Amino acid sequence: MSILGKVIGGVAGFAMGGPLGALLGAAAGHAVDKMKAESSVTHHGGRNYHEDERQVTFTLAVIALGAKMAKADGHVTRDEVDAFKKLFKIPPEEAANVGRIFDRAKTSTAGYEMYAQQVANMFPHEPYVLEELLGGLYHIAKADGEVHPSEIEFLWNVAQIFGFDQHDFDRITASHAGPGGAADPYEILGLPRDASDAELKSTYRKLIHENHPDKLMAEGLPQEFIDVANEKMAAINAAYDTVKKERGFK
């Protein structure tokens, strides 16, 4: 079953609390009762419910924060909607349900800060997972050809809740800017131009290790987000190759 099926069908096997739990309950209705009824079961289909919980929390957070970001922008473009659908690989039979969660989050009295804080608490020791969440939001924001100043402010505020500083934020957004973003390769790697070759190689290896899709999935990133993770990996590799050519080493 896809992660969206788990979100909508309530088969994660736990009763989520906090603002994301309230959002799920309001949007899914009877599904919450089903989750509570199954909460004493430890496995479903051979999967541990703790992993499901993390994946459902991650997915709900992207939907909720994406909805709040759309509200911050003041309007939702068709490109942004299409990017959202592509990011989630939404099957036609689940589109209406996802739309209901999105609309509920957009009109919810809960501030986006509450959603961001809850997912940050879920991944306190996995900043690279939070990076991918932020990257998914940036991916949606840039879909209409530009990232609105209000969206940048929104993303920066979320980044701070996640524990990132300005240096981290610049690196993360640069790595998701895409081929047309003309991002500085050093910015993508998070290094100054006077970094040594040894520091460059060490940082590159660290980034590849932390952002490898297999590692991210093991830490709770749903399969639906792997395309975004792969794009980031490609940006890191391209930046490293560019710097290597500039410096003349292999």
Residue, then its C-alpha position, 0 to 999 in steps of 0.5 A: m500500500s502506498i504511503l498515501g493509502k496509509v494516511i487516508g486509510g488509517v492503517a498506520g496502527f497508531a493514534m497520532g496526537g498533536p496538530l497533525g493528528a487533529l488534521l488527520g482526524a478531521a480529514a479522515g473521519h472514521a479512519v482514526d477510530k480504525m487506527k485506535a482499534e488496531s493500536s494494540v497490533t504491532h505489525h501489519g503486512g510485516r512492517n513495524y508500525h513505528e516506521d509507518e508512524r514516521q512515514v505518515t507523520f512526514t507525509l502529513a507534514v509535507i501536505a500541511l506545510g505545503a497548504k500553509m505555504a500556498k496560503a502564505d503566497g496568497h494564491v495557488t498556481r496550476d504549476e504548483v498543484d501539478a508539482f504537488k501531485k507529481l511529488f506525491k504520485i497521487p493516484p486518481e482514486e486518492a486525489a479527492n482525499v488528499g485534496r481534503i487534507f490539503d484544504r483542511a490544513k490550509t483553513s486550519t486555525a493551527g499555525y504552520e509553526m505547530y506542524a513544523q515543530q511536531v515533525a521536527n520532534m519526530f526526527p530530532h536526530e535525523p536532520y537529513v530527513l528534515e532537509e528532504l521535507l524542506g526540499g520537497l516544499y521548495h520543489i513545490a514553491k519553485a514550480d511556477g518558475e519563481v519562488h515568491p518572497s513570502e514563500i522564501e520567508f515561510l521556508w526560512n521560518v520552517a528551516q529555523i524550527f527544524g534547527f537549520d541556520q542561514h548557512d544550512f538553508d542556503r545550501i539546502t535551497a541551492s541543492h534543490a534549485g535545479p539545472g536552471g537555478a545556476a546555483d553556486p557549486y560551493e553553495i550546494l556543497g556548503l563550503p567556502r571557495d577557499a576550502s582545501d581539497a581534502e575538506l572538499k572531498s570529505t564534505y562531498r563524501k559526508l553529503i553523499h552518505e547522508n543524502h543517499p535514498d536508501k539511508l533516507m528511506a531507512e530513516g522514515l522517508p516515504q518511497e514517494f519522495i525518492d525522486v526529490a532525493n535523487e535530484k538532490m544527489a544529482a545536484i551534489n554530484a554535479a557541483y562536486d564535478t564542477v569544482k573538481k574540474e576547476r581545481g584540476f584534480k580527479 
